[in-house]
Amino acid sequence: MPPPYQPSLLRLLHGAIALLVPLAWITGLLVYSAHDGRFGRLPFTLPGEWIDIHGTVGVVLWPIALLFGFYALTAGRLRLRQPANAIALLALSLAVGSGKLMQENWLRDGRLDHIVYAVHLLAWLLIALAVSMHITAVLQRGGLPLVRSMASLQLRSGDRPGHWFAQIRRSFKVGR
């Protein structure tokens, strides 16, 4: 049986998301611990402007999440039939969307009662659960060969960056 192959655009976008989401989650935890902490705090504090760092990660994550969502709804739509994939994408959308609506001074000023902040906290928890479900489902479905296929740098003919637009366009024709 040949090893699984994942399209290069999926691997690129998924890889960027896989790096940025944990970074956003960890910086969000540091922000929560320093400025809110209603449900507990970390036993340590790290120096730095973690709100600004978290916001910067969010600014970088925003366009990549939009591209990833577009890919998932077009060329990757069959993968959304896997519940763990769909839930992870919804959690990412909720986290990024609510984060865009936040104002960083709310936390600095101690104004923790905004509904958008509550939604962002909920999204933060959902991301942790969704990523755990996603990783578990990937390991159950394809094991290490599937994980390795997502990290592979191998490209097949017809799957180079110059072919990405045609791949997306083809997905619209298939969907009719």
C-alpha positions, 0 to 999 in steps of 0.5 A, a space after each residue: 500500500 503506497 504511503 498517503 499523500 497530502 496536497 502541498 497547499 494543505 501541508 503549507 497552510 496546515 503547517 503554519 496553523 499547527 505552529 501558530 495555534 499553539 503559540 497563540 494558545 500559550 501566549 493567551 494562557 500567559 495573558 489570562 494568568 496575568 490579567 484575569 485569573 478568575 479560574 486560576 493562575 499559573 504559579 509563575 509570571 514571565 516578564 514581557 508584554 504578553 498581550 502585545 505578543 498574543 495580539 501579534 500572533 493573532 495578526 499573523 494567524 488571521 490571514 492564514 486562518 482565512 486562507 486555510 478556511 477557504 481551502 477547507 471549504 473548497 479543495 479540502 471540503 471532503 476532509 471536513 466530513 471528518 468531525 474532528 477536522 470540522 470541529 477544529 476549523 470551527 474552533 479556529 474560526 471562533 478563536 480568530 473571529 472573537 480575537 479580532 473583535 477584542 480590544 487589548 486595553 480591556 484586559 489592561 484596564 481590568 474590564 473582563 465583562 465583555 461578551 466578546 472576551 467571554 467568547 474568546 475564552 470559550 474559543 480558547 478552551 475549544 481550541 485545546 479540545 479540538 486540537 486534541 480530538 484532531 490529533 487523536 482522530 488523525 492517529 486513529 485514521 492513518 497513524 504515523 504514515 498519515 502524520 508523516 505525510 503532513 510533514 513531508 516535503 515531497 511534491 508530486 507533479 501537478 502539485 507545485 505552487 504554480 498549480 494551486 490556483 487550478 486545484 482550487 478552481 477544479 474543486 468548484 467544478 467538481 462540486 457542481 
